[in-house]
């Protein structure tokens, strides 16, 4: 059996960008609706528009340009994120499984 020398695990970028755009759009529209109600709704609506509209403008392009997130090779596991890269050599990994920190599950553990 001929195994590939390098296996890349890529995020579903298009799906994530579409979902984030729809979510931010719903909250921005809700903000406009709250502003139209008057009273305290003006402040809350403006806050929603600034937070979700502004956050979406900065986050969506960054998410769309996101690189490969994991690369598996015969000698290492490399994780790539916008915050930096990490390389784990297979010789440094004692076991692979699911670990749980508080309520967050992680798909691998390293010694």
Phi, psi and omega in degrees: 000131183263106181270145178292150179284338184214130179237123182254131176257110185256143176288157177277078189298311184298314180299315181295321179295317180296314180296318179293321178296316178296315180298313178296320179298320179297316180291325177293316177298321175298323176297318177295321178297317179296321179295325180290338180286336180082185179064224179290340179299333179296313181294313181295318179296317178297320178297317179296318180296315180294315184292306185280324177290311179293318178297321178295321180296328179271326186277319186298313177297323179294320178294323181292331180265008185299133181280180175306139184265332178219140175231123178254127175234178181292340182242352182203167173239121183244130177249128181243129177222167178298343182266353179145179182247152175222137180238126175244122176282144181299330180292340179269354181263121182276318180207160178237133180186195179254125175248156184231123175244115190055243180252008181267129178262139177239141188278355178208156177231148178230151180279000000 
